[in-house]
Amino acid sequence: MTASRLKCCHTPVIFIRDGGGDRRGSERDAMYHPDLIRHPDSCPALVLNADYKPLSYYPLSLWPWQTAVKAVFLDRVTIVDEYQREVRSPTSAIKLPSVIALKQYVKPSEHPAFTRFNLFLRDRFCCQYCGISSDLTFDHVIPRAQGGRTTWENVATACAPCNLKKGGRTPRQAGMQLHITPIRPTSWHLQEHGRAFPPNYLHDTWRDWLYWDIELLA
């Protein structure tokens, strides 16, 4: 019994020669795996810390395939799982890693950077006055005109209508109630909030390493 490999425009096709003719090998089902028609640019690797927890939930810690493969060859990561998709060179082929773990633990900073995105994440992408999640901006609780500073403790997520309604007044002066008093979050705080926002797509090999705050179905 001998095997030969024929190439089509997308994926290799394997035939097994057995006496009188060709028949498809035991890899027939694998040939039609969805990964095989994915462009490599659509095959990012989920990056885990050395403790096998995601470096970040939101945004999810993903590396493009080129970065992941380079890290493998530099012996900086361990391959935890793989796509069925391969990339080839003239002399070798490698399955693209779908989950990798750093070999050296990266200690997260205690407090995140003070950015618009992190502010919205702290406040769960909701206006802290009315609760809606559209047309968001940020509001100085104590207006700058009254000596308010641009700090975690004095800035809250607000929708544009509430921000306009409040104007240059404090919430008490405007007759508006904050849902939660603004605080300076920790990185852990934001990661916990990020788990409430799973991305639209999760590869099957990622699911064992991600824990989302969504209702479990029986």
Phi and psi restraints in degrees (value plus and minus 20) as a CYANA .aco file:
   2 THR   PHI    -149.0  -109.0
   2 THR   PSI     139.0   179.0
   3 ALA   PHI    -141.0  -101.0
   3 ALA   PSI     125.8   165.8
   4 SER   PHI    -153.0  -113.0
   4 SER   PSI     133.3   173.3
   5 ARG   PHI    -138.5   -98.5
   5 ARG   PSI     102.4   142.4
   6 LEU   PHI    -128.9   -88.9
   6 LEU   PSI     122.7   162.7
   7 LYS   PHI    -125.6   -85.6
   7 LYS   PSI     113.4   153.4
   8 CYS   PHI    -128.9   -88.9
   8 CYS   PSI    -192.9  -152.9
   9 CYS   PHI     -90.7   -50.7
   9 CYS   PSI     -40.1    -0.1
  10 HIS   PHI    -135.5   -95.5
  10 HIS   PSI     -72.4   -32.4
  11 THR   PHI    -157.0  -117.0
  11 THR   PSI     135.1   175.1
  12 PRO   PHI     -90.5   -50.5
  12 PRO   PSI     123.9   163.9
  13 VAL   PHI    -136.0   -96.0
  13 VAL   PSI     107.8   147.8
  14 ILE   PHI    -126.1   -86.1
  14 ILE   PSI     108.1   148.1
  15 PHE   PHI    -136.9   -96.9
  15 PHE   PSI     128.1   168.1
  16 ILE   PHI    -130.8   -90.8
  16 ILE   PSI     105.0   145.0
  17 ARG   PHI    -111.5   -71.5
  17 ARG   PSI     103.5   143.5
  18 ASP   PHI    -158.2  -118.2
  18 ASP   PSI      73.2   113.2
  19 GLY   PHI      49.2    89.2
  19 GLY   PSI    -127.2   -87.2
  20 GLY   PHI     -94.9   -54.9
  20 GLY   PSI     -35.7     4.3
  21 GLY   PHI    -196.0  -156.0
  21 GLY   PSI    -189.2  -149.2
  22 ASP   PHI    -117.1   -77.1
  22 ASP   PSI     125.4   165.4
  23 ARG   PHI    -164.6  -124.6
  23 ARG   PSI     135.4   175.4
  24 ARG   PHI     -91.2   -51.2
  24 ARG   PSI     123.6   163.6
  25 GLY   PHI    -101.0   -61.0
  25 GLY   PSI    -193.6  -153.6
  26 SER   PHI     -89.7   -49.7
  26 SER   PSI     -27.8    12.2
  27 GLU   PHI    -110.7   -70.7
  27 GLU   PSI      -5.0    35.0
  28 ARG   PHI     -76.1   -36.1
  28 ARG   PSI     -67.1   -27.1
  29 ASP   PHI     -84.1   -44.1
  29 ASP   PSI     -60.1   -20.1
  30 ALA   PHI     -83.8   -43.8
  30 ALA   PSI     -48.4    -8.4
  31 MET   PHI     -80.4   -40.4
  31 MET   PSI     -48.0    -8.0
  32 TYR   PHI    -124.0   -84.0
  32 TYR   PSI      -3.3    36.7
  33 HIS   PHI     -81.9   -41.9
  33 HIS   PSI     116.7   156.7
  34 PRO   PHI     -74.4   -34.4
  34 PRO   PSI     -50.2   -10.2
  35 ASP   PHI     -79.4   -39.4
  35 ASP   PSI     -50.1   -10.1
  36 LEU   PHI     -89.5   -49.5
  36 LEU   PSI     -41.8    -1.8
  37 ILE   PHI    -123.7   -83.7
  37 ILE   PSI     -14.2    25.8
  38 ARG   PHI     -99.6   -59.6
  38 ARG   PSI     116.8   156.8
  39 HIS   PHI     -89.1   -49.1
  39 HIS   PSI     122.9   162.9
  40 PRO   PHI     -72.7   -32.7
  40 PRO   PSI     -52.1   -12.1
  41 ASP   PHI     -87.1   -47.1
  41 ASP   PSI     -33.2     6.8
  42 SER   PHI    -121.6   -81.6
  42 SER   PSI       1.2    41.2
  43 CYS   PHI    -144.6  -104.6
  43 CYS   PSI      44.0    84.0
  44 PRO   PHI     -92.1   -52.1
  44 PRO   PSI     139.8   179.8
  45 ALA   PHI    -124.3   -84.3
  45 ALA   PSI     111.8   151.8
  46 LEU   PHI     -92.6   -52.6
  46 LEU   PSI     107.9   147.9
  47 VAL   PHI    -123.9   -83.9
  47 VAL   PSI     101.2   141.2
  48 LEU   PHI    -124.4   -84.4
  48 LEU   PSI     129.8   169.8
  49 ASN   PHI     -92.5   -52.5
  49 ASN   PSI     157.3   197.3
  50 ALA   PHI     -86.1   -46.1
  50 ALA   PSI     -36.6     3.4
  51 ASP   PHI    -110.7   -70.7
  51 ASP   PSI     -10.6    29.4
  52 TYR   PHI      44.4    84.4
  52 TYR   PSI      12.5    52.5
  53 LYS   PHI    -133.9   -93.9
  53 LYS   PSI     125.2   165.2
  54 PRO   PHI     -76.9   -36.9
  54 PRO   PSI     121.5   161.5
  55 LEU   PHI     -81.3   -41.3
  55 LEU   PSI     -53.8   -13.8
  56 SER   PHI    -174.9  -134.9
  56 SER   PSI     121.7   161.7
  57 TYR   PHI    -111.8   -71.8
  57 TYR   PSI     -57.1   -17.1
  58 TYR   PHI    -168.0  -128.0
  58 TYR   PSI      85.5   125.5
  59 PRO   PHI     -90.7   -50.7
  59 PRO   PSI     130.3   170.3
  60 LEU   PHI     -84.0   -44.0
  60 LEU   PSI     117.2   157.2
  61 SER   PHI     -95.4   -55.4
  61 SER   PSI      80.6   120.6
  62 LEU   PHI    -146.7  -106.7
  62 LEU   PSI     121.0   161.0
  63 TRP   PHI    -135.2   -95.2
  63 TRP   PSI     122.8   162.8
  64 PRO   PHI     -83.7   -43.7
  64 PRO   PSI     137.7   177.7
  65 TRP   PHI     -79.5   -39.5
  65 TRP   PSI     -54.9   -14.9
  66 GLN   PHI     -82.8   -42.8
  66 GLN   PSI     -62.7   -22.7
  67 THR   PHI     -86.0   -46.0
  67 THR   PSI     -60.7   -20.7
  68 ALA   PHI     -84.3   -44.3
  68 ALA   PSI     -65.5   -25.5
  69 VAL   PHI     -84.7   -44.7
  69 VAL   PSI     -60.8   -20.8
  70 LYS   PHI     -80.9   -40.9
  70 LYS   PSI     -63.0   -23.0
  71 ALA   PHI     -84.0   -44.0
  71 ALA   PSI     -53.8   -13.8
  72 VAL   PHI     -83.8   -43.8
  72 VAL   PSI     -68.2   -28.2
  73 PHE   PHI     -88.7   -48.7
  73 PHE   PSI     -45.8    -5.8
  74 LEU   PHI    -105.5   -65.5
  74 LEU   PSI     -18.8    21.2
  75 ASP   PHI      41.3    81.3
  75 ASP   PSI      16.6    56.6
  76 ARG   PHI    -118.4   -78.4
  76 ARG   PSI     -33.5     6.5
  77 VAL   PHI    -156.9  -116.9
  77 VAL   PSI     140.2   180.2
  78 THR   PHI    -126.9   -86.9
  78 THR   PSI     113.4   153.4
  79 ILE   PHI     -97.5   -57.5
  79 ILE   PSI     101.5   141.5
  80 VAL   PHI    -115.4   -75.4
  80 VAL   PSI     -59.5   -19.5
  81 ASP   PHI    -173.2  -133.2
  81 ASP   PSI     146.7   186.7
  82 GLU   PHI    -155.8  -115.8
  82 GLU   PSI     135.5   175.5
  83 TYR   PHI     -98.4   -58.4
  83 TYR   PSI     143.1   183.1
  84 GLN   PHI     -96.4   -56.4
  84 GLN   PSI     -36.2     3.8
  85 ARG   PHI     -92.0   -52.0
  85 ARG   PSI     114.9   154.9
  86 GLU   PHI    -133.4   -93.4
  86 GLU   PSI     132.8   172.8
  87 VAL   PHI    -137.6   -97.6
  87 VAL   PSI     128.5   168.5
  88 ARG   PHI    -147.0  -107.0
  88 ARG   PSI     128.3   168.3
  89 SER   PHI    -135.9   -95.9
  89 SER   PSI     155.2   195.2
  90 PRO   PHI     -78.8   -38.8
  90 PRO   PSI     -42.7    -2.7
  91 THR   PHI    -138.6   -98.6
  91 THR   PSI     -28.6    11.4
  92 SER   PHI    -174.8  -134.8
  92 SER   PSI     149.3   189.3
  93 ALA   PHI    -158.3  -118.3
  93 ALA   PSI     126.5   166.5
  94 ILE   PHI    -159.8  -119.8
  94 ILE   PSI     115.9   155.9
  95 LYS   PHI     -94.3   -54.3
  95 LYS   PSI     117.5   157.5
  96 LEU   PHI     -90.0   -50.0
  96 LEU   PSI     111.7   151.7
  97 PRO   PHI     -90.1   -50.1
  97 PRO   PSI     115.9   155.9
  98 SER   PHI    -122.3   -82.3
  98 SER   PSI     -47.1    -7.1
  99 VAL   PHI    -156.9  -116.9
  99 VAL   PSI     108.7   148.7
 100 ILE   PHI    -151.6  -111.6
 100 ILE   PSI     133.1   173.1
 101 ALA   PHI    -144.3  -104.3
 101 ALA   PSI     113.4   153.4
 102 LEU   PHI     -84.3   -44.3
 102 LEU   PSI     123.1   163.1
 103 LYS   PHI    -103.3   -63.3
 103 LYS   PSI     -43.1    -3.1
 104 GLN   PHI    -133.9   -93.9
 104 GLN   PSI     107.0   147.0
 105 TYR   PHI     -86.6   -46.6
 105 TYR   PSI     113.3   153.3
 106 VAL   PHI    -125.0   -85.0
 106 VAL   PSI      94.4   134.4
 107 LYS   PHI     -98.0   -58.0
 107 LYS   PSI     101.0   141.0
 108 PRO   PHI     -89.4   -49.4
 108 PRO   PSI     129.7   169.7
 109 SER   PHI     -86.8   -46.8
 109 SER   PSI     130.1   170.1
 110 GLU   PHI     -86.6   -46.6
 110 GLU   PSI     -59.4   -19.4
 111 HIS   PHI    -143.6  -103.6
 111 HIS   PSI     118.5   158.5
 112 PRO   PHI     -97.2   -57.2
 112 PRO   PSI     144.8   184.8
 113 ALA   PHI     -86.5   -46.5
 113 ALA   PSI     128.2   168.2
 114 PHE   PHI    -106.1   -66.1
 114 PHE   PSI      71.4   111.4
 115 THR   PHI    -145.9  -105.9
 115 THR   PSI     144.5   184.5
 116 ARG   PHI     -79.7   -39.7
 116 ARG   PSI     -64.7   -24.7
 117 PHE   PHI     -80.3   -40.3
 117 PHE   PSI     -68.3   -28.3
 118 ASN   PHI     -86.0   -46.0
 118 ASN   PSI     -52.4   -12.4
 119 LEU   PHI     -83.5   -43.5
 119 LEU   PSI     -66.8   -26.8
 120 PHE   PHI     -82.2   -42.2
 120 PHE   PSI     -59.1   -19.1
 121 LEU   PHI     -85.5   -45.5
 121 LEU   PSI     -61.9   -21.9
 122 ARG   PHI     -76.3   -36.3
 122 ARG   PSI     -60.4   -20.4
 123 ASP   PHI    -113.5   -73.5
 123 ASP   PSI      -5.7    34.3
 124 ARG   PHI      37.5    77.5
 124 ARG   PSI      13.7    53.7
 125 PHE   PHI      35.6    75.6
 125 PHE   PSI      20.5    60.5
 126 CYS   PHI    -152.3  -112.3
 126 CYS   PSI     123.7   163.7
 127 CYS   PHI     -82.5   -42.5
 127 CYS   PSI     110.4   150.4
 128 GLN   PHI    -101.2   -61.2
 128 GLN   PSI     -17.6    22.4
 129 TYR   PHI    -127.6   -87.6
 129 TYR   PSI     -65.5   -25.5
 130 CYS   PHI    -135.6   -95.6
 130 CYS   PSI     -36.3     3.7
 131 GLY   PHI      72.9   112.9
 131 GLY   PSI     -25.1    14.9
 132 ILE   PHI     -95.2   -55.2
 132 ILE   PSI     143.5   183.5
 133 SER   PHI    -140.7  -100.7
 133 SER   PSI       4.7    44.7
 134 SER   PHI    -141.8  -101.8
 134 SER   PSI     137.8   177.8
 135 ASP   PHI      34.7    74.7
 135 ASP   PSI      29.4    69.4
 136 LEU   PHI    -105.9   -65.9
 136 LEU   PSI     125.5   165.5
 137 THR   PHI    -163.3  -123.3
 137 THR   PSI    -183.0  -143.0
 138 PHE   PHI    -147.8  -107.8
 138 PHE   PSI     133.9   173.9
 139 ASP   PHI    -148.3  -108.3
 139 ASP   PSI     116.5   156.5
 140 HIS   PHI    -101.3   -61.3
 140 HIS   PSI      94.6   134.6
 141 VAL   PHI     -77.1   -37.1
 141 VAL   PSI     -75.1   -35.1
 142 ILE   PHI    -113.9   -73.9
 142 ILE   PSI      92.9   132.9
 143 PRO   PHI     -76.5   -36.5
 143 PRO   PSI     129.0   169.0
 144 ARG   PHI     -79.7   -39.7
 144 ARG   PSI     -51.1   -11.1
 145 ALA   PHI     -85.1   -45.1
 145 ALA   PSI     -40.0     0.0
 146 GLN   PHI    -126.4   -86.4
 146 GLN   PSI      -1.7    38.3
 147 GLY   PHI      73.7   113.7
 147 GLY   PSI     -14.2    25.8
 148 GLY   PHI     -88.9   -48.9
 148 GLY   PSI     124.7   164.7
 149 ARG   PHI    -126.5   -86.5
 149 ARG   PSI     141.3   181.3
 150 THR   PHI    -110.6   -70.6
 150 THR   PSI      65.5   105.5
 151 THR   PHI    -154.9  -114.9
 151 THR   PSI     145.1   185.1
 152 TRP   PHI     -73.0   -33.0
 152 TRP   PSI     -60.9   -20.9
 153 GLU   PHI     -97.7   -57.7
 153 GLU   PSI     -28.2    11.8
 154 ASN   PHI    -144.8  -104.8
 154 ASN   PSI     -10.0    30.0
 155 VAL   PHI    -146.0  -106.0
 155 VAL   PSI     115.2   155.2
 156 ALA   PHI    -153.7  -113.7
 156 ALA   PSI     132.3   172.3
 157 THR   PHI     -90.6   -50.6
 157 THR   PSI     114.3   154.3
 158 ALA   PHI    -164.4  -124.4
 158 ALA   PSI     127.7   167.7
 159 CYS   PHI     -97.8   -57.8
 159 CYS   PSI     139.1   179.1
 160 ALA   PHI     -78.9   -38.9
 160 ALA   PSI     -62.5   -22.5
 161 PRO   PHI     -81.7   -41.7
 161 PRO   PSI     -61.7   -21.7
 162 CYS   PHI     -87.7   -47.7
 162 CYS   PSI     -58.2   -18.2
 163 ASN   PHI     -83.3   -43.3
 163 ASN   PSI     -60.1   -20.1
 164 LEU   PHI     -88.5   -48.5
 164 LEU   PSI     -61.4   -21.4
 165 LYS   PHI     -83.2   -43.2
 165 LYS   PSI     -61.0   -21.0
 166 LYS   PHI     -90.7   -50.7
 166 LYS   PSI     -59.0   -19.0
 167 GLY   PHI      40.1    80.1
 167 GLY   PSI    -160.2  -120.2
 168 GLY   PHI    -113.2   -73.2
 168 GLY   PSI      15.7    55.7
 169 ARG   PHI    -137.1   -97.1
 169 ARG   PSI     143.2   183.2
 170 THR   PHI     -97.6   -57.6
 170 THR   PSI     143.0   183.0
 171 PRO   PHI     -75.9   -35.9
 171 PRO   PSI     -60.0   -20.0
 172 ARG   PHI     -84.3   -44.3
 172 ARG   PSI     -64.2   -24.2
 173 GLN   PHI     -83.5   -43.5
 173 GLN   PSI     -52.2   -12.2
 174 ALA   PHI    -110.2   -70.2
 174 ALA   PSI     -24.1    15.9
 175 GLY   PHI      47.9    87.9
 175 GLY   PSI      14.8    54.8
 176 MET   PHI    -139.9   -99.9
 176 MET   PSI     125.5   165.5
 177 GLN   PHI    -132.8   -92.8
 177 GLN   PSI     106.6   146.6
 178 LEU   PHI     -95.4   -55.4
 178 LEU   PSI     117.2   157.2
 179 HIS   PHI     -87.6   -47.6
 179 HIS   PSI     -63.8   -23.8
 180 ILE   PHI    -157.2  -117.2
 180 ILE   PSI     117.5   157.5
 181 THR   PHI     -88.7   -48.7
 181 THR   PSI     109.0   149.0
 182 PRO   PHI     -82.2   -42.2
 182 PRO   PSI     119.9   159.9
 183 ILE   PHI    -154.5  -114.5
 183 ILE   PSI     145.7   185.7
 184 ARG   PHI    -105.7   -65.7
 184 ARG   PSI      94.1   134.1
 185 PRO   PHI    -100.9   -60.9
 185 PRO   PSI     140.0   180.0
 186 THR   PHI    -112.1   -72.1
 186 THR   PSI     145.3   185.3
 187 SER   PHI     -81.4   -41.4
 187 SER   PSI     -58.0   -18.0
 188 TRP   PHI     -81.3   -41.3
 188 TRP   PSI     -60.5   -20.5
 189 HIS   PHI     -76.0   -36.0
 189 HIS   PSI     -68.5   -28.5
 190 LEU   PHI     -88.8   -48.8
 190 LEU   PSI     -57.2   -17.2
 191 GLN   PHI     -83.3   -43.3
 191 GLN   PSI     -59.5   -19.5
 192 GLU   PHI     -83.5   -43.5
 192 GLU   PSI     -60.3   -20.3
 193 HIS   PHI     -86.2   -46.2
 193 HIS   PSI     -57.9   -17.9
 194 GLY   PHI     -82.5   -42.5
 194 GLY   PSI     -46.6    -6.6
 195 ARG   PHI     -87.4   -47.4
 195 ARG   PSI     -35.7     4.3
 196 ALA   PHI    -101.5   -61.5
 196 ALA   PSI     -22.5    17.5
 197 PHE   PHI    -148.0  -108.0
 197 PHE   PSI      48.2    88.2
 198 PRO   PHI     -83.5   -43.5
 198 PRO   PSI     124.6   164.6
 199 PRO   PHI     -87.0   -47.0
 199 PRO   PSI     146.3   186.3
 200 ASN   PHI     -87.9   -47.9
 200 ASN   PSI     -45.9    -5.9
 201 TYR   PHI    -147.1  -107.1
 201 TYR   PSI     111.2   151.2
 202 LEU   PHI    -150.5  -110.5
 202 LEU   PSI     101.4   141.4
 203 HIS   PHI     -87.1   -47.1
 203 HIS   PSI     127.9   167.9
 204 ASP   PHI     -75.1   -35.1
 204 ASP   PSI     -56.5   -16.5
 205 THR   PHI     -92.6   -52.6
 205 THR   PSI     -32.4     7.6
 206 TRP   PHI    -104.8   -64.8
 206 TRP   PSI     -43.4    -3.4
 207 ARG   PHI     -83.6   -43.6
 207 ARG   PSI     -50.1   -10.1
 208 ASP   PHI     -90.5   -50.5
 208 ASP   PSI     -33.2     6.8
 209 TRP   PHI    -131.2   -91.2
 209 TRP   PSI     -19.9    20.1
 210 LEU   PHI    -139.9   -99.9
 210 LEU   PSI     118.2   158.2
 211 TYR   PHI    -148.5  -108.5
 211 TYR   PSI      87.4   127.4
 212 TRP   PHI    -123.8   -83.8
 212 TRP   PSI     129.8   169.8
 213 ASP   PHI    -103.0   -63.0
 213 ASP   PSI      47.1    87.1
 214 ILE   PHI    -147.1  -107.1
 214 ILE   PSI     134.2   174.2
 215 GLU   PHI     -86.2   -46.2
 215 GLU   PSI     113.4   153.4
 216 LEU   PHI    -102.6   -62.6
 216 LEU   PSI     114.8   154.8
 217 LEU   PHI    -116.5   -76.5
 217 LEU   PSI     120.7   160.7
